[in-house]
Amino acid sequence: MFEHLKKRFPFPQEITDPFMGNFKRMEVPAKTILLKENEVSHHAYFVEKGIVRAWYNNDGKDVTFQFFMENTLFSSLESFKKGLPSMMSFETIEHCVLWQVDKETVDRILEKVYENSEFRKSLMDAVFERTFDYMKHFLSFIKDTPQQRYQDLCKEHSEIIKRVPQHYIASYLGITKVHLSRIKTKILKEN
């Protein structure tokens, strides 16, 4: 776990080592809710193994917003950073091995990181990368058809197609499971 974090955020050991003992390893079964919508987040997570989905309730329907796979950090950022109620829930899709860290530890790490402009830039780049992913997904609902969104997902994130149940993929694409089935059939006929 720590090697993946160090590759993603190449901070010197003197910054990170004092905090590594604060990361708690968790083995979590599939279908475990890590954070419920409207609760305040007190933890961030690193996925060593498995898949977690972020989702929200829209008039009684689950809408999948994002998937987090191996070597990914996640939390409900607005809730974790500002103490606001989370806009989404986080749930494991597969059996997961996660590393949990509390807000106080993250704040102390960030204090050290902010002191160095190079480290600060590295962290901000990672945050912006995630923000761009969200923007791209949001804009795809405006400019792309459901079939285009599905084909893009197949090209860019084939691992999601292989490992995530179809009803979550349909929800992520903003369509029903039946519509997703029709899209897949149409693509097969065209090829």
N, C-alpha and C positions, 0 to 999 in steps of 0.2 A: 504494500500500500504506500509506504513512505517513498519508495523509489518513483512511483508514478506521480505522486504529488511534487516531488523534487524536479522531475522532468517538466511538469506543467508550470511550476512556479520555482525557478532556480534561485531560491534564496539561500544565503550561506547557512551552514550548520549552526553557527552561533546564534542565529535568529530562531531557527526552527527547533533544534534539539531540545531546548528547555521545555517545550510544549508538547512534544510527541507523546509523553506519558498521559496526557489529558485526552487522547483519542481512545474511545472505548469500542472494542470490536464486538459486533452483534451478529448473531445468525438469526435470521427472521424468516418465518414461513411465508409462502405466497398468500396473498389476500390480507396482509397485515396493514392496517392504517397507521402510518407514522405521524401524521398530523391531520386533523380535521379542519375543514373550512370553518372560518370564524374563530378558531383558536389562535393564541399567540404562540409563535415559534420560538423555542429556546435552544434549538439545536440545528446544526448543519451536518450533512452526511457526505461521506465519500463511498461510492459503490465499488467494492472490490469484485463482487460477483453478483450477477442477477440484473433485474430490470425493475425500475420504479416508475410509476406514472403519476403525473400531476393532473388533477381533474377538478372540475367544479360542477355544482348543481345548477341546472338551468330549467326551472319549472318542473322539477322532478326527474329530469334526465341527466345522467352523467355525461359530461363533455370532457373528453381527454384533451389536455392542452399540450403536454410535453412528455417525452420518455427520457429516462436517465439510465444509461447503461454503464458497463464497466469503465473504471477510471474517470468517473465524472463526479464532481462536487455538486450538491444541490441543497437548497433550502427555500423557504418562502421568503425571498429577499426583503420585501417590504415589511413583513412581520418580524423577521429576525433582526433586521437593522433598526427599525423604528418602534418595535413593540406594538404594531397594529395587528388587528385580527387578520389572519391569512385569507387571501382571496381564493385559495384552492386547498384541496386535500392531497396528500401524498400516500400512495398505496403500492405495496410490492406486488408485482405480477408473477414473479418466480420466487423460489427460495433465494434469499439474498444474504450475502455477507457484506455488512456495512460497518463503517467506522463513524461513530458519532462524536461530535465535539460541541461543547457548550459555547454560548455567546461570549461569556467572560474571557475564555481562552482565545477565541477568534479576535475579540477586541484587543487583547494584549499582543497578539501576533501582528495585527494591522498597525498598531502603534509603532512597532519596530519597523515594519515595512514602509510606512509613510515617511520615515526619517530619511530614506534613500530614494532619490528620484528614479533611478533605474528599476528598483524593485516596485515602486509605486506604478510606473509605466507598465510593467509586466502584469501586475494585478489588474490594472484598468483595461488592458488589452483583453484579458480573459473575460472581464465583465462585459465589455462591449461586444465581444464575439457571441456571448450568450444573448445579448440584447438584439443583435443583428439576426440571429436565428429566430427569435420571437417575431421580429418585424417581418422577416421573409415569410414565415408561416401565416401571419395575419394578412399580409398583402396578397398571398396566394388565393385567399378566399374572395378577394375583390377581382383579381385579374384572370384567374385560372378556372377551368372547369374541374369538376370532381375527378374526371379521368386524368387530366393533366396533373392534378395534385397526387393521385395515386402513382402515376408513372414516375413523377419526380421522387416520391418516397422510395420507390423500388430502386431507382438509380443511386440516390444519395444515401439511403439508409436501409440497404437490403437486409441487414441483420434484424431490423424491426419486423420486416415482412416475415422472416423465418421464425421468429421467437414470440411475437406478440399475438394473442388471440384476435381473430377477425373483428369481433364486436368493438374492441378497443381501437383498432385501426380505423374502422368505419367512423367511430365517434371522433377520432383525431382529424379525419378528413371532412367532417361535418355532414356525413351521409348515414343512411341506414345500412345495416348488414346486408339487406336484400339488394340495395343499390350497388354496394361494393361487389356483390356476387355477379350482378349484371355487367359491371365494368370489367371484371376479370374475364368473364365469358366473351365479351366483345373483343377484348385485346387478344385472347387466344384465337378467335376466328380470323382476326386481321393478320395474324402472324402465321 
